Amino acid sequence: MDQPTAPVPPPGCPAHHTGGRVPLHGPEFAADPQAYYTYLRHYGPTAPVELAPGVEATLVTDYATALQLLQDSASFRKDARRWRDFNDGKVPPDSPVAPLLAYRPNCMFSDGAEHLRLRQAVTDSMARVDSRRLSQSTERISDYLISQFSARGSTDLLGDYAKQLPLFVFNELFGCPADIGDRVLFGISGMFDGINAEKATEVLFRAVGELIALKRNRPGDDVTSWLMQHQAKLTDEEMTHQLALLLGAGAEPLRNLIGNTLHRLLTHDRYANEGGLIEEAMDDTLWENPPMSNYAPHYPVADMEFAGQKLDAGDLMLVSFAAANTGPALSAARQAGSNRAHLAWSAGPHACPSKEPARHIAVTAIENLLNQLPDIELAVPEDSLAWRPGPFNRALATLPARFTPVQPVRRATQQSRVETPASEAADTARRTERSGLWSQFLNWLTR
């Protein structure tokens, strides 16, 4: 009888060079993460991984085990000040993964009563966003971005569209005037692209601080003002960190959701043939190619055994949403028609507080693009597309597309639009032409 063979690491996986830890960084992992997840499942529900050189973590790859961790806030905490390797100096502050893991005083990195207070302020403020207004804002911004490339007949749907649209939408929802909005776009993009990330973070926090000072004096009908007026009575420091979290944690996954869904639509003919293509393609993307593939950092409060593994207090634990979604345990649920049982939005007390607005923005953005450019198609072979390296996100580097050139759309509603949080900013931009991305959009609105 044949003896079972040991699992073979995926191509390019140097696990034997990293103390048995499987690296979730580098071009090999980015090119075929599912091969890595298949290999990691042989360790059991959890596996030893390396997020960046010298940064060790335990990755949960099993759906039921992931739910157990995400819902057990007594045994596992979010406060990153518990991260033992960081506290001991084993992980330096300038590690490339530190910006997304190191502690900040916001609702993502808090527990208990403090988390409830901060989270409620965010949830209540985001709940005040009107879906009709969100649709109008998204369509207006979509029209503008499409107008910048529609006459060319070609574009990079990542750099020219999916990357910019969420940031523009959030700038409008948060009431950013022109100069502050330009710096917010620069800061968020730099943080996630890893280009001078420290400087980008500094620019973002300074811009958000100025936005808070502005709204203290002149509150408006926007998320920043609502958050400020909430009964939680957030301090300026708390306001800064909540807004930076909403901008960063909202824009980057939404960029990837739009990009990954467009990728699926452009590479799978069956959606066009079956109808209802956008919603179905988005659900399939959230199952199989979620925009945040490995995240939800947690820390055991004490030495313990979990899923058959010994953990020490302060160990870094991450959940692989991508591995849990595609594991054998969920195949039956998905086949039975439970199309949204996936973990792409996380679960438990720290689940995404804005998944419905995020879906709404993404569907509107994709629908508007396909309506205006109905014959859009991939401009390069699918196997030539490159995915951005990194342990947390599942994101394309570029998505080149081509289409029949069309003249830019100018909706009548843009000329006689209702008052929005961006209206005052547009008035400012009308008086002063600026070169920043947000200023260019505001100038376009007023032409």
DRENGU-280670 format. One record per residue (C-alpha): residue in three letters; x, y, z. Coordinates in pm, whole numbers, padded with zeros to 5 digits, always signed. Layout:
BEGIN
ALAXYZ/...
***
This chain:
BEGIN
MET+00000+00000+00000/ASP+00130+00345-00090/GLN+00255+00549+00202/PRO+00125+00909+00233/THR+00380+01164+00124/ALA+00472+01478+00310/PRO+00324+01799+00168/VAL+00555+01972-00076/PRO+00605+02348-00032/PRO+00479+02551-00329/PRO+00731+02668-00588/GLY+00966+02931-00451/CYS+00860+02874-00090/PRO+01178+02887+00122/ALA+01010+02759+00440/HIS+01315+02548+00525/HIS+01523+02869+00540/THR+01293+03049+00787/GLY+01287+02810+01080/GLY+00998+02616+00930/ARG+00787+02931+00891/VAL+00617+02983+00558/PRO+00682+03331+00415/LEU+00374+03533+00314/HIS+00583+03796+00139/GLY+00762+03819-00193/PRO+00654+03767-00554/GLU+00612+03389-00522/PHE+00340+03420-00258/ALA+00172+03706-00448/ALA+00167+03503-00770/ASP-00010+03196-00623/PRO-00127+03237-00263/GLN-00372+02945-00291/ALA-00080+02707-00335/TYR+00058+02839-00006/TYR-00277+02802+00171/THR-00308+02442+00051/TYR+00037+02373+00195/LEU-00040+02556+00522/ARG-00352+02344+00583/HIS-00125+02042+00635/TYR-00014+02199+00963/GLY-00372+02183+01092/PRO-00610+02472+01169/THR-00315+02705+01239/ALA+00027+02738+01078/PRO+00359+02915+01147/VAL+00423+03200+00902/GLU+00657+03491+00844/LEU+00496+03824+00746/ALA+00821+04004+00665/PRO+01185+03915+00735/GLY+01201+03832+01107/VAL+00828+03897+01176/GLU+00670+03575+01301/ALA+00299+03500+01336/THR+00052+03215+01369/LEU-00200+03208+01084/VAL-00548+03059+01129/THR-00650+02887+00804/ASP-00963+02697+00916/TYR-01308+02858+00905/ALA-01446+02727+01237/THR-01119+02804+01417/ALA-01117+03154+01270/LEU-01471+03216+01397/GLN-01372+03089+01741/LEU-01080+03333+01760/LEU-01274+03630+01620/GLN-01562+03581+01864/ASP-01362+03502+02180/SER-01270+03849+02304/ALA-01196+03714+02652/SER-00906+03493+02538/PHE-00783+03701+02243/ARG-00738+04078+02251/LYS-00682+04339+01980/ASP-00463+04583+02172/ALA-00130+04566+01988/ARG+00056+04682+02298/ARG+00037+04314+02393/TRP+00256+04215+02095/ARG+00551+04053+02268/ASP+00797+04044+01975/PHE+00744+04414+01912/ASN+00783+04502+02280/ASP+01102+04295+02302/GLY+01255+04472+02003/LYS+01249+04161+01787/VAL+01032+04351+01537/PRO+01172+04702+01472/PRO+00937+05002+01441/ASP+01050+05051+01080/SER+00947+04699+00975/PRO+00737+04718+00656/VAL+00442+04553+00833/ALA+00454+04777+01142/PRO+00222+05052+01004/LEU-00067+04804+00984/LEU+00010+04614+01306/ALA+00151+04860+01559/TYR-00084+05007+01821/ARG-00290+05319+01756/PRO-00566+05453+01985/ASN-00855+05361+01758/CYS-01141+05109+01768/MET-00944+04848+01574/PHE-00676+04820+01843/SER-00896+04851+02151/ASP-01092+04609+02368/GLY-01382+04603+02611/ALA-01560+04923+02710/GLU-01313+05143+02523/HIS-01374+04949+02203/LEU-01750+04973+02247/ARG-01733+05351+02295/LEU-01511+05414+01993/ARG-01684+05158+01773/GLN-02030+05296+01851/ALA-01920+05645+01750/VAL-01794+05512+01416/THR-02097+05288+01355/ASP-02351+05559+01438/SER-02174+05819+01225/MET-02142+05591+00921/ALA-02509+05489+00960/ARG-02608+05851+00891/VAL-02472+05830+00536/ASP-02774+05835+00304/SER-02762+05563+00035/ARG-02905+05795-00231/ARG-02644+06058-00157/LEU-02374+05789-00158/SER-02491+05675-00504/GLN-02487+06030-00638/SER-02142+06096-00497/THR-02002+05770-00634/GLU-02152+05828-00979/ARG-02023+06186-00989/ILE-01671+06076-00898/SER-01692+05777-01134/ASP-01792+06008-01419/TYR-01497+06233-01347/LEU-01241+05951-01334/ILE-01379+05790-01652/SER-01370+06129-01826/GLN-00995+06142-01772/PHE-00932+05836-01992/SER-01249+05758-02193/ALA-01130+05937-02507/ARG-00801+05743-02511/GLY-00946+05397-02562/SER-00715+05244-02300/THR-00647+05274-01929/ASP-00508+05106-01620/LEU-00824+05029-01426/LEU-00625+05007-01103/GLY-00424+05327-01112/ASP-00677+05539-01301/TYR-00998+05413-01142/ALA-01014+05154-00860/LYS-00732+05313-00659/GLN-00867+05666-00676/LEU-01243+05623-00653/PRO-01271+05513-00287/LEU-01041+05794-00173/PHE-01243+06052-00363/VAL-01571+05917-00221/PHE-01437+05928+00135/ASN-01295+06276+00085/GLU-01645+06395-00009/LEU-01821+06203+00270/PHE-01574+06338+00527/GLY-01607+06697+00401/CYS-01246+06753+00295/PRO-01168+07091+00138/ALA-00931+07101-00156/ASP-00591+07138+00010/ILE-00664+06888+00289/GLY-00815+06638+00045/ASP-00506+06648-00176/ARG-00285+06554+00119/VAL-00523+06281+00239/LEU-00501+06117-00105/PHE-00122+06145-00100/GLY-00096+06005+00253/ILE-00322+05702+00211/SER-00168+05606-00123/GLY+00185+05631+00013/MET+00110+05428+00326/PHE-00024+05130+00133/ASP+00210+05150-00165/GLY+00512+05150+00066/ILE+00662+05453-00110/ASN+00810+05670+00166/ALA+00543+05529+00398/GLU+00672+05716+00705/LYS+00644+06053+00531/ALA+00305+05961+00386/THR+00174+05869+00732/GLU+00298+06202+00870/VAL+00123+06391+00588/LEU-00202+06201+00643/PHE-00217+06262+01018/ARG-00134+06630+00980/ALA-00406+06672+00716/VAL-00663+06490+00930/GLY-00568+06708+01226/GLU-00633+07018+01018/LEU-00969+06876+00905/ILE-01071+06825+01268/ALA-00972+07181+01360/LEU-01173+07309+01063/LYS-01485+07111+01158/ARG-01462+07219+01524/ASN-01512+07574+01399/ARG-01735+07505+01099/PRO-01921+07172+01132/GLY-02100+07044+00825/ASP-02324+06766+00701/ASP-02043+06511+00688/VAL-01899+06209+00870/THR-01624+06413+01037/SER-01875+06648+01197/TRP-02110+06365+01298/LEU-01826+06176+01462/MET-01723+06492+01644/GLN-02079+06555+01768/HIS-02134+06197+01887/GLN-02219+06143+02253/ALA-01892+05948+02293/LYS-01727+06294+02302/LEU-01407+06194+02124/THR-01096+06399+02193/ASP-00903+06551+01904/GLU-00647+06270+01930/GLU-00921+06006+01922/MET-01085+06186+01630/THR-00757+06187+01438/HIS-00703+05816+01481/GLN-01065+05717+01405/LEU-01064+05921+01084/ALA-00724+05791+00975/LEU-00853+05437+01040/LEU-01172+05492+00841/LEU-00980+05641+00551/GLY-00710+05374+00543/ALA-00906+05066+00645/GLY-01189+05171+00415/ALA-01010+05289+00103/GLU-00750+05015+00053/PRO-00983+04711+00082/LEU-01244+04889-00130/ARG-00983+04963-00396/ASN-00897+04593-00401/LEU-01261+04484-00404/ILE-01332+04700-00710/GLY-01010+04591-00881/ASN-01048+04220-00805/THR-01414+04220-00914/LEU-01327+04397-01239/HIS-01050+04143-01291/ARG-01300+03862-01249/LEU-01552+04022-01485/LEU-01286+04072-01752/THR-01145+03720-01727/HIS-01461+03506-01685/ASP-01706+03510-01977/ARG-01985+03336-01786/TYR-02090+03649-01595/ALA-02177+03831-01915/ASN-02371+03527-02038/GLU-02577+03467-01723/GLY-02689+03819-01630/GLY-02676+03978-01285/LEU-02303+03982-01346/ILE-02177+04245-01101/GLU-02332+04119-00776/GLU-02247+03758-00858/ALA-01891+03843-00958/MET-01846+04044-00640/ASP-01968+03761-00418/ASP-01740+03515-00595/THR-01451+03760-00548/LEU-01522+03793-00175/TRP-01517+03413-00148/GLU-01215+03334-00360/ASN-01007+03652-00383/PRO-01098+03871-00083/PRO-00935+04216-00081/MET-00789+04163+00267/SER-00651+03809+00255/ASN-00471+03781+00592/TYR-00534+04022+00878/ALA-00740+04062+01200/PRO-00438+04066+01438/HIS-00513+03923+01784/TYR-00303+03837+02090/PRO-00363+03562+02349/VAL-00405+03710+02697/ALA-00226+03412+02857/ASP-00030+03101+02767/MET-00282+02856+02629/GLU-00355+02572+02391/PHE-00564+02661+02090/ALA-00663+02437+01801/GLY-00404+02182+01911/GLN-00120+02437+01923/LYS+00056+02588+02223/LEU+00045+02967+02226/ASP+00225+03213+02449/ALA+00072+03534+02579/GLY+00141+03815+02332/ASP+00192+03590+02028/LEU+00077+03755+01705/MET-00224+03571+01559/LEU-00369+03649+01217/VAL-00676+03513+01039/SER-00645+03404+00676/PHE-00981+03507+00535/ALA-00868+03375+00196/ALA-00768+03032+00327/ALA-01077+02997+00550/ASN-01310+03095+00263/THR-01163+02841+00021/GLY-01111+02553+00264/PRO-01305+02225+00245/ALA-01526+02317+00540/LEU-01707+02592+00350/SER-01760+02414+00020/ALA-02087+02254+00132/ALA-02228+02581+00266/ARG-02147+02759-00056/GLN-02292+02485-00274/ALA-02609+02498-00064/GLY-02656+02860-00167/SER-02526+03038+00144/ASN-02342+03287-00074/ARG-02244+03533+00199/ALA-02122+03304+00477/HIS-01762+03395+00389/LEU-01526+03580+00623/ALA-01419+03855+00381/TRP-01575+04115+00614/SER-01434+03940+00925/ALA-01669+03847+01214/GLY-01727+03908+01582/PRO-01708+04243+01762/HIS-01446+04379+01520/ALA-01623+04287+01195/CYS-01627+04557+00927/PRO-01875+04827+01037/SER-01931+04955+00681/LYS-01973+04651+00460/GLU-02306+04764+00311/PRO-02177+05111+00209/ALA-01863+04943+00074/ARG-02066+04704-00142/HIS-02286+04992-00255/ILE-01988+05203-00364/ALA-01820+04911-00542/VAL-02133+04799-00730/THR-02216+05157-00834/ALA-01861+05222-00951/ILE-01841+04902-01156/GLU-02191+04941-01300/ASN-02122+05297-01414/LEU-01793+05197-01574/LEU-01948+04908-01767/ASN-02243+05123-01878/GLN-02014+05390-02018/LEU-01755+05151-02167/PRO-01962+04843-02258/ASP-01695+04678-02475/ILE-01410+04715-02225/GLU-01175+04417-02220/LEU-00841+04309-02079/ALA-00556+04456-02285/VAL-00293+04197-02193/PRO-00287+03819-02143/GLU-00431+03730-01801/ASP-00120+03535-01700/SER+00093+03847-01748/LEU-00086+04039-01472/ALA+00120+04101-01159/TRP-00014+04100-00801/ARG+00128+04334-00538/PRO+00349+04150-00288/GLY+00263+04162+00081/PRO+00100+03944+00346/PHE-00223+04137+00405/ASN-00381+04247+00079/ARG-00480+04064-00236/ALA-00433+04335-00496/LEU-00329+04368-00857/ALA-00042+04598-00946/THR-00212+04704-01270/LEU-00518+04607-01474/PRO-00463+04728-01832/ALA-00784+04752-02037/ARG-00893+04874-02380/PHE-01226+04985-02525/THR-01381+05193-02803/PRO-01299+05560-02726/VAL-01600+05768-02615/GLN-01655+06130-02525/PRO-01669+06205-02150/VAL-02011+06208-01983/ARG-02142+06529-01825/ARG-02455+06465-01621/ALA-02707+06746-01580/THR-02714+06677-01207/GLN-02355+06794-01187/GLN-02453+07140-01299/SER-02744+07179-01055/ARG-02650+06936-00783/VAL-02781+06947-00429/GLU-02561+07083-00153/THR-02301+06825-00045/PRO-02009+06823+00200/ALA-01784+06899-00095/SER-01979+07206-00205/GLU-01786+07453+00008/ALA-01465+07287-00100/ALA-01575+07321-00461/ASP-01633+07692-00406/THR-01279+07721-00275/ALA-01141+07530-00571/ARG-01342+07753-00805/ARG-01149+08051-00676/THR-00807+07885-00667/GLU-00693+07634-00929/ARG-00469+07371-00769/SER-00282+07077-00913/GLY-00367+06810-00651/LEU-00595+06519-00747/TRP-00885+06624-00522/SER-00855+06987-00631/GLN-00869+06881-00996/PHE-01194+06695-00931/LEU-01347+06993-00748/ASN-01243+07224-01032/TRP-01403+06983-01282/LEU-01730+06991-01084/THR-01760+07368-01117/ARG-01680+07407-01487/
***
